[in-house]
Amino acid sequence: MNRFVYLNIYAFILLAAGLCILGIPLFRITVFLCIPQIIFVIILFQNSFKLFATWDDKKRMYTLLILKNRKEFSAESFKIYMKAPCGRVLVRAVLKDIGLKYKYKQLLIYKDPLLVSIKTYFTPLETKIYINKELL
């Protein structure tokens, strides 16, 4: 349960932001402000539920990273996950569980600058991971 909350922190943030915006009484100013408010809340809820829907993938990636790095640390196996904030949360969880929490600073070289990541990853991307069974 604790791991579910930690790995889905961004989904919970979007959900809470949507609920807070929904609670703002814009109808008292004018009814027409409710339309953009509702549209914005729908967008936040959609993205939140998309992030919650990736839970099975996060569990699978978590397990793979644990298996790959349990015996010997490989910075290359974390490279793809350091590109997005959700992936960095996953990397932190894995490093903490295998006892290599201090290695996170070494992995920050794979992190993209904010402007580059906004331009590159503004639209959702699909990541496919192929498992080499010899490594397991």
N, C-alpha and C positions, 0 to 999 in steps of 0.2 A: 504494500500500500504506500509506504514511504517513497519507494523508488518510482511508483506511478506518478505521484505528485511532483517529485523532483524532475523527472524527465519530461513532464508535460507542463512545466511552469509557464511557458509562453502561451499555451492554450488557456490556462487559467487566467493569465493576465488579460488576454483578449476578451474572455468571457466576463470578467469583472468590469472591464472598461465598457463593454456593451451594456451591462446592467446599470452602471453608473450613469451613462449617457441617457439610457431609457428613463431613469429616475428624475431627470431634469425637467421641470414643468414648463416647457416652452409653449405649451398651449395657452398659457396665461398672457403671453406677449401677443401672439397671433397664431391662428390655427395653421397657417401656411408654413411655419417653422417646424411643424411636426413631420412634414413630408421628408425633408432632408435628414431629420433626426432618425426617423424610422429606417431610411435607406442606409445611413451610416451604421446603425445598430445591426441591421441584417448582414452587412458586409463583415462586421466584426464577429458576429455569431457564426457565419459561414466559415471564415478562416479558423476560428476556434475549433469548430467541429471537424474541419479537415485535419488539424493538428492532432486532435484526439483520435482520429481514425488511423493515424500512423502508429499506434501503440504496438501492434504486432510486429511491425517492421523495426521499431526501436528495440523491442525485446530481442529480436533475431540479431540485429547489429551489435547489441550489447554482448550477447553470448559469443558471437564471432570474435569480437575484439578481446574479450576475456581469454578465449582459447588461444588466439594468436600471440598474445603478449604475456601469458601467464609464466612461461618458462624464460623467454628472452624478449626484451623490449624492442619493438620495431617502430620507429617514428613514422615510417612510410605508411603503415597500416592506418594511421590516424589522419593522414594528409587530407583526404576527401571530407572528413567530418569537421575539420577546422574551418571550413568555408562559411558555414551558416551558424547562427546563434544556437539553434536546437542541437546541432551536431557538437558544438563545443560543450554544451551541458552533458551530452552523452559521453564525451571524452573525459570530462572531469569525474563523472560517476565511475567509469571504468578504471581510471588511474587511481582513484581512491580505493576501490575494491581490491585492486591487485597490489596496493601498497606503494605505488610509485607516484604519489600526488605531486611531488617536487618536479617531475618531468614535464608538467604542463607548460612551464616557462620555455622549455626547449621547443615545444610544439607551436608556440605563438608565431614562429617564422612562416607557418603555412596559412596564417590568418590574413584574409584580404583586407585592405583599407576600406573604410566605410563607404566612400563614394564609388569605388570599384564594385563592391558587393551589391550596392543598390542598383547600379546600372546592369550588372550581370544577372543578378538573381531576383529582379523585380517581379518577373513572372515565375510561377511555380515550375520547378524542374523535376523530372523523373530520374531517379538514380537507380541504376541496375547494378547489383553486386553479384559477381560470379564467384562461386566458392570452389577453390582448388582443394579437393579432398585429400591430397597428399599433405597439405599443411596441417590438417586437423589430425 
